[in-house]
Amino acid sequence: MSREIKIHKFEGNTQYSVHVIDSYGKEHHLGYIHTEEIDEIKVNPLFKNVPNYVRFQAEEIWKNEVKPKKDLLGNAIKECIQSDKDRGVKPSLD
């Protein structure tokens, strides 16, 4: 995955939502930017026109990234369910 800053607005909203994606694909919500503020911003892949406070928060997140731990139990359950499906047995978690 690559690091990314996403700024988007849902139709009818008056604010834009700001999200930062770290290199492990984890999404962090930074908050909202008012429409008046975003009208002056042209978001580009180099983040040159992103507000300073958004860039600062994104850099802090990226600087403190932690590799997610593997979910061993979740993966084991997933494998058991897939094994049941492969054998033609209805999976049951009971």
C-alpha positions as CSV (number, residue, x, y, z in Angstrom):
1,M,0.0,0.0,0.0
2,S,1.1,3.6,-0.4
3,R,0.6,6.5,1.9
4,E,-2.3,8.8,0.9
5,I,-4.4,11.7,2.0
6,K,-8.0,11.5,0.9
7,I,-10.3,14.5,1.0
8,H,-13.9,13.9,-0.1
9,K,-17.4,15.2,0.3
10,F,-20.6,13.3,0.1
11,E,-23.4,14.9,-1.9
12,G,-25.4,17.4,0.0
13,N,-22.8,17.9,2.8
14,T,-21.2,21.2,3.6
15,Q,-18.0,19.7,4.9
16,Y,-15.2,17.5,3.4
17,S,-14.0,14.5,5.3
18,V,-10.2,14.1,5.7
19,H,-8.6,10.6,5.9
20,V,-5.0,9.5,5.9
21,I,-3.9,6.1,4.8
22,D,-0.7,4.7,6.2
23,S,1.6,2.3,4.4
24,Y,-0.1,-0.7,5.9
25,G,-3.5,0.3,4.6
26,K,-4.9,1.5,7.9
27,E,-7.2,4.5,7.5
28,H,-7.1,7.3,10.0
29,H,-9.9,9.9,10.1
30,L,-8.5,13.4,10.8
31,G,-11.8,15.3,10.9
32,Y,-13.6,17.7,8.6
33,I,-12.8,20.8,6.5
34,H,-15.5,23.4,5.7
35,T,-16.4,24.0,2.1
36,E,-15.1,27.6,2.2
37,E,-11.7,26.3,3.2
38,I,-11.5,23.5,0.6
39,D,-12.5,25.8,-2.3
40,E,-9.0,27.3,-2.0
41,I,-7.3,23.9,-2.1
42,K,-6.5,21.9,-5.1
43,V,-5.6,18.5,-3.8
44,N,-2.8,16.7,-5.8
45,P,-0.7,13.6,-5.3
46,L,2.3,15.6,-4.0
47,F,0.2,17.2,-1.2
48,K,1.5,20.6,-2.1
49,N,-1.8,22.4,-1.5
50,V,-3.1,20.4,1.4
51,P,-3.6,22.6,4.5
52,N,-0.5,22.6,6.8
53,Y,-2.3,21.2,9.8
54,V,-3.5,18.2,7.6
55,R,0.0,17.6,6.3
56,F,1.4,17.8,9.8
57,Q,-1.1,15.3,11.2
58,A,-0.5,13.0,8.2
59,E,3.3,13.1,8.7
60,E,2.9,12.3,12.4
61,I,0.7,9.3,11.6
62,W,3.2,8.1,9.0
63,K,6.2,8.7,11.3
64,N,4.6,6.5,14.0
65,E,3.2,3.7,11.9
66,V,3.1,0.3,13.5
67,K,2.9,-2.9,11.5
68,P,-0.4,-4.6,12.4
69,K,-0.2,-7.9,14.3
70,K,-1.4,-11.0,12.5
71,D,-4.8,-12.3,13.7
72,L,-3.8,-15.9,14.2
73,L,-7.2,-17.0,15.7
74,G,-9.1,-15.2,13.0
75,N,-7.0,-16.8,10.3
76,A,-7.4,-20.2,11.8
77,I,-11.2,-19.8,11.9
78,K,-11.2,-18.6,8.3
79,E,-9.2,-21.6,7.2
80,C,-11.5,-24.0,9.0
81,I,-14.6,-22.4,7.3
82,Q,-12.9,-22.7,3.9
83,S,-11.9,-26.3,4.7
84,D,-15.6,-27.1,5.5
85,K,-16.7,-25.4,2.2
86,D,-14.1,-27.4,0.2
87,R,-15.4,-30.6,1.7
88,G,-19.0,-29.7,0.9
89,V,-20.0,-29.4,4.6
90,K,-22.0,-26.4,5.8
91,P,-19.7,-24.3,8.0
92,S,-20.9,-23.9,11.6
93,L,-19.3,-21.8,14.4
94,D,-21.3,-23.5,17.1
